[in-house]
Amino acid sequence: MKILTLVLVCSLSLTACGQQTKNNQNTEKSKKENKIQDETILKPVKALIEAMKAENAKLIRAQFAKTANQAYGADGIMKTAEETKK
């Protein structure tokens, strides 16, 4: 009975130690994923926001692909700047 109790305590201790290491690895992986997300998604968005705050049309356009196009009208026709302001 004593041997069974000793084996049970040892196995629980080893399991607990192994799980702690796994949690640390998940935290590091999460930090790396957040850094990648910040570089690939947030950086261009932040650059666009800064360009808009500075009201720099040339810099705003530079944030988009040269072939990008978007029609903002309900009928699919591009609106003029004056129509967009309304």
C-alpha positions as a Python dict, from the first residue, in 0.01 Angstrom:
ca = {
    (1, 'M'): (0, 0, 0),
    (2, 'K'): (286, 239, 84),
    (3, 'I'): (453, 166, -250),
    (4, 'L'): (129, 235, -436),
    (5, 'T'): (89, 568, -256),
    (6, 'L'): (452, 661, -330),
    (7, 'V'): (414, 578, -700),
    (8, 'L'): (92, 779, -719),
    (9, 'V'): (250, 1086, -555),
    (10, 'C'): (556, 1068, -782),
    (11, 'S'): (349, 1038, -1097),
    (12, 'L'): (131, 1334, -998),
    (13, 'S'): (439, 1545, -924),
    (14, 'L'): (599, 1467, -1259),
    (15, 'T'): (276, 1539, -1444),
    (16, 'A'): (236, 1877, -1274),
    (17, 'C'): (594, 1980, -1358),
    (18, 'G'): (552, 1883, -1722),
    (19, 'Q'): (233, 2088, -1758),
    (20, 'Q'): (398, 2399, -1619),
    (21, 'T'): (663, 2387, -1891),
    (22, 'K'): (397, 2349, -2158),
    (23, 'N'): (215, 2659, -2033),
    (24, 'N'): (536, 2860, -2054),
    (25, 'Q'): (583, 2745, -2415),
    (26, 'N'): (226, 2847, -2500),
    (27, 'T'): (286, 3193, -2352),
    (28, 'E'): (601, 3240, -2562),
    (29, 'K'): (418, 3117, -2873),
    (30, 'S'): (136, 3363, -2805),
    (31, 'K'): (383, 3651, -2769),
    (32, 'K'): (544, 3561, -3103),
    (33, 'E'): (204, 3541, -3273),
    (34, 'N'): (107, 3882, -3133),
    (35, 'K'): (432, 4033, -3259),
    (36, 'I'): (376, 3888, -3607),
    (37, 'Q'): (17, 4014, -3606),
    (38, 'D'): (136, 4360, -3501),
    (39, 'E'): (390, 4372, -3784),
    (40, 'T'): (164, 4238, -4058),
    (41, 'I'): (-174, 4386, -3969),
    (42, 'L'): (-145, 4674, -3727),
    (43, 'K'): (162, 4845, -3875),
    (44, 'P'): (-4, 4930, -4210),
    (45, 'V'): (-323, 5037, -4035),
    (46, 'K'): (-130, 5265, -3801),
    (47, 'A'): (55, 5414, -4097),
    (48, 'L'): (-277, 5483, -4272),
    (49, 'I'): (-424, 5646, -3962),
    (50, 'E'): (-118, 5870, -3923),
    (51, 'A'): (-140, 5970, -4291),
    (52, 'M'): (-508, 6053, -4248),
    (53, 'K'): (-437, 6261, -3937),
    (54, 'A'): (-174, 6454, -4131),
    (55, 'E'): (-423, 6489, -4420),
    (56, 'N'): (-150, 6376, -4658),
    (57, 'A'): (-330, 6239, -4964),
    (58, 'K'): (-10, 6115, -5128),
    (59, 'L'): (85, 5914, -4819),
    (60, 'I'): (-270, 5781, -4783),
    (61, 'R'): (-265, 5652, -5141),
    (62, 'A'): (76, 5496, -5080),
    (63, 'Q'): (-80, 5263, -4822),
    (64, 'F'): (-286, 5089, -5090),
    (65, 'A'): (-190, 4873, -5386),
    (66, 'K'): (-163, 5055, -5719),
    (67, 'T'): (-436, 4834, -5863),
    (68, 'A'): (-675, 4884, -5570),
    (69, 'N'): (-1016, 5024, -5657),
    (70, 'Q'): (-1337, 5061, -5466),
    (71, 'A'): (-1672, 5203, -5565),
    (72, 'Y'): (-1845, 5363, -5268),
    (73, 'G'): (-2178, 5426, -5437),
    (74, 'A'): (-2477, 5197, -5403),
    (75, 'D'): (-2486, 5158, -5780),
    (76, 'G'): (-2115, 5064, -5801),
    (77, 'I'): (-1999, 5398, -5941),
    (78, 'M'): (-1707, 5579, -5777),
    (79, 'K'): (-1814, 5891, -5587),
    (80, 'T'): (-1632, 6219, -5612),
    (81, 'A'): (-1467, 6368, -5303),
    (82, 'E'): (-1753, 6617, -5264),
    (83, 'E'): (-2014, 6339, -5276),
    (84, 'T'): (-1820, 6136, -5022),
    (85, 'K'): (-1813, 6428, -4776),
    (86, 'K'): (-2195, 6439, -4766),
}
